[in-house]
């Protein structure tokens, strides 16, 4: 699993660069299992960019 997560993060970096927001910054997010909002458990990554992110998120 750690190797898969590493590949996903590297791919997210490549996509952020292709989409033109790697320099400004971006957020990556994994949602996992029931408390992460999943009904069908699987691994996936959200890549959020192109605007300023606030904290707390939302």
MDTraj code that builds the backbone (N, CA, C; nanometers):
import mdtraj as md
import numpy as np

residues = "UNK UNK UNK UNK UNK UNK UNK UNK UNK UNK UNK UNK UNK UNK UNK UNK UNK UNK UNK UNK UNK UNK UNK UNK UNK UNK UNK UNK UNK UNK UNK UNK UNK UNK UNK UNK UNK UNK UNK UNK UNK UNK UNK UNK UNK UNK UNK UNK UNK UNK UNK UNK UNK UNK UNK UNK UNK UNK".split()
xyz = np.array([
    [0.0806, -0.1201, 0.0000],
    [0.0000, 0.0000, 0.0000],
    [0.0853, 0.1271, 0.0000],
    [0.1947, 0.1351, 0.0788],
    [0.2752, 0.2577, 0.0756],
    [0.3288, 0.2909, -0.0635],
    [0.3640, 0.1889, -0.1411],
    [0.4133, 0.2137, -0.2767],
    [0.3039, 0.2744, -0.3632],
    [0.1812, 0.2260, -0.3483],
    [0.0688, 0.2792, -0.4253],
    [0.0421, 0.4245, -0.3883],
    [0.0431, 0.4546, -0.2599],
    [0.0211, 0.5926, -0.2147],
    [0.1305, 0.6835, -0.2711],
    [0.2536, 0.6374, -0.2693],
    [0.3637, 0.7153, -0.3259],
    [0.3433, 0.7438, -0.4731],
    [0.2978, 0.6445, -0.5482],
    [0.2716, 0.6640, -0.6910],
    [0.1573, 0.7629, -0.7132],
    [0.0550, 0.7552, -0.6292],
    [-0.0563, 0.8497, -0.6417],
    [-0.0103, 0.9931, -0.6153],
    [0.0725, 1.0122, -0.5142],
    [0.1218, 1.1465, -0.4819],
    [0.2102, 1.1998, -0.5947],
    [0.2969, 1.1168, -0.6491],
    [0.3803, 1.1595, -0.7615],
    [0.2954, 1.1947, -0.8831],
    [0.1921, 1.1174, -0.9081],
    [0.1019, 1.1468, -1.0191],
    [0.0279, 1.2775, -0.9950],
    [-0.0135, 1.3024, -0.8706],
    [-0.0795, 1.4294, -0.8374],
    [0.0144, 1.5463, -0.8645],
    [0.1422, 1.5325, -0.8309],
    [0.2395, 1.6383, -0.8587],
    [0.2490, 1.6660, -1.0082],
    [0.2512, 1.5611, -1.0880],
    [0.2589, 1.5766, -1.2333],
    [0.1348, 1.6466, -1.2876],
    [0.0186, 1.6075, -1.2388],
    [-0.1063, 1.6688, -1.2847],
    [-0.1108, 1.8161, -1.2446],
    [-0.0701, 1.8473, -1.1215],
    [-0.0683, 1.9872, -1.0765],
    [0.0215, 2.0711, -1.1670],
    [0.1334, 2.0159, -1.2069],
    [0.2237, 2.0876, -1.2974],
    [0.1590, 2.1066, -1.4340],
    [0.0976, 2.0010, -1.4875],
    [0.0306, 2.0087, -1.6179],
    [-0.0822, 2.1110, -1.6169],
    [-0.1537, 2.1187, -1.5054],
    [-0.2688, 2.2090, -1.4952],
    [-0.2287, 2.3519, -1.4578],
    [-0.1011, 2.3722, -1.4257],
    [-0.0496, 2.5062, -1.4030],
    [-0.0669, 2.5615, -1.2629],
    [-0.0906, 2.4774, -1.1642],
    [-0.1026, 2.5304, -1.0286],
    [-0.0019, 2.4705, -0.9300],
    [0.1016, 2.4063, -0.9795],
    [0.1997, 2.3489, -0.8870],
    [0.2818, 2.4566, -0.8165],
    [0.3123, 2.5665, -0.8835],
    [0.3926, 2.6730, -0.8220],
    [0.3158, 2.7459, -0.7125],
    [0.1861, 2.7718, -0.7347],
    [0.1051, 2.8434, -0.6359],
    [0.0714, 2.7550, -0.5169],
    [0.0635, 2.6254, -0.5407],
    [0.0320, 2.5300, -0.4349],
    [-0.1002, 2.4597, -0.4590],
    [-0.1170, 2.3508, -0.3908],
    [-0.2368, 2.2682, -0.4046],
    [-0.2511, 2.1822, -0.2806],
    [-0.3652, 2.1176, -0.2695],
    [-0.3939, 2.0305, -0.1551],
    [-0.4254, 1.8916, -0.2084],
    [-0.3722, 1.7893, -0.1413],
    [-0.4096, 1.6513, -0.1707],
    [-0.4855, 1.5970, -0.0507],
    [-0.5812, 1.5113, -0.0793],
    [-0.6679, 1.4611, 0.0269],
    [-0.7078, 1.3181, -0.0044],
    [-0.6942, 1.2307, 0.0940],
    [-0.7433, 1.0939, 0.0839],
    [-0.8640, 1.0793, 0.1756],
    [-0.9726, 1.0236, 0.1257],
    [-1.0866, 0.9841, 0.2084],
    [-1.0855, 0.8321, 0.2159],
    [-1.0946, 0.7779, 0.3369],
    [-1.0847, 0.6333, 0.3547],
    [-1.1946, 0.5815, 0.4469],
    [-1.2593, 0.4763, 0.4030],
    [-1.3548, 0.3989, 0.4828],
    [-1.4768, 0.4805, 0.5266],
    [-1.5544, 0.4264, 0.6166],
    [-1.6861, 0.4830, 0.6502],
    [-1.6780, 0.6252, 0.7051],
    [-1.5885, 0.6502, 0.7993],
    [-1.5790, 0.7848, 0.8561],
    [-1.5222, 0.8856, 0.7568],
    [-1.4647, 0.8373, 0.6502],
    [-1.4174, 0.9238, 0.5421],
    [-1.5238, 0.9469, 0.4364],
    [-1.6443, 0.8949, 0.4608],
    [-1.7563, 0.9174, 0.3698],
    [-1.7725, 0.8127, 0.2610],
    [-1.7026, 0.7012, 0.2713],
    [-1.7121, 0.5979, 0.1686],
    [-1.8147, 0.4915, 0.2052],
    [-1.8878, 0.4477, 0.1051],
    [-1.9760, 0.3317, 0.1196],
    [-1.9112, 0.2087, 0.0589],
    [-1.8344, 0.2296, -0.0480],
    [-1.7552, 0.1232, -0.1089],
    [-1.6096, 0.1589, -0.0812],
    [-1.5439, 0.0814, 0.0036],
    [-1.4093, 0.1154, 0.0482],
    [-1.3089, 0.0956, -0.0650],
    [-1.2319, 0.1998, -0.0918],
    [-1.1311, 0.1985, -0.1967],
    [-1.0351, 0.3138, -0.1703],
    [-0.9238, 0.3153, -0.2410],
    [-0.8287, 0.4250, -0.2259],
    [-0.8456, 0.5210, -0.3429],
    [-0.8523, 0.6462, -0.3115],
    [-0.8512, 0.7497, -0.4144],
    [-0.7982, 0.8788, -0.3550],
    [-0.7537, 0.9658, -0.4421],
    [-0.6914, 1.0900, -0.3997],
    [-0.7645, 1.2063, -0.4646],
    [-0.7896, 1.3096, -0.3862],
    [-0.8445, 1.4346, -0.4387],
    [-0.7283, 1.5318, -0.4552],
    [-0.7232, 1.5985, -0.5682],
    [-0.6228, 1.7008, -0.5953],
    [-0.6968, 1.8322, -0.6130],
    [-0.6744, 1.9254, -0.5205],
    [-0.7450, 2.0533, -0.5205],
    [-0.6451, 2.1644, -0.5469],
    [-0.6730, 2.2452, -0.6466],
    [-0.5828, 2.3553, -0.6778],
    [-0.6528, 2.4598, -0.7618],
    [-0.5795, 2.5647, -0.7933],
    [-0.6340, 2.6701, -0.8765],
    [-0.7008, 2.7818, -0.7988],
    [-0.6997, 2.7721, -0.6670],
    [-0.7524, 2.8794, -0.5824],
    [-0.6866, 2.8679, -0.4459],
    [-0.6932, 2.9741, -0.3696],
    [-0.6350, 2.9742, -0.2349],
    [-0.7203, 2.8876, -0.1427],
    [-0.6550, 2.8008, -0.0683],
    [-0.7237, 2.7129, 0.0256],
    [-0.7281, 2.7795, 0.1626],
    [-0.8378, 2.7635, 0.2311],
    [-0.8511, 2.8217, 0.3645],
    [-0.8462, 2.7117, 0.4699],
    [-0.8352, 2.7526, 0.5948],
    [-0.8391, 2.6573, 0.7056],
    [-0.9302, 2.7121, 0.8124],
    [-1.0214, 2.6371, 0.8656],
    [-1.0447, 2.4970, 0.8325],
    [-1.1006, 2.4825, 0.6914],
    [-1.0790, 2.3647, 0.6322],
    [-1.1237, 2.3440, 0.4944],
    [-1.2747, 2.3523, 0.4827],
    [-1.3180, 2.3875, 0.3648],
    [-1.4621, 2.3927, 0.3413],
    [-1.5011, 2.5048, 0.2519],
])
top = md.Topology()
chain = top.add_chain()
for i, resn in enumerate(residues, 1):
    res = top.add_residue(resn, chain, resSeq=i)
    for name in ("N", "CA", "C"):
        top.add_atom(name, md.element.get_by_symbol(name[0]), res)
traj = md.Trajectory(xyz[None], top)
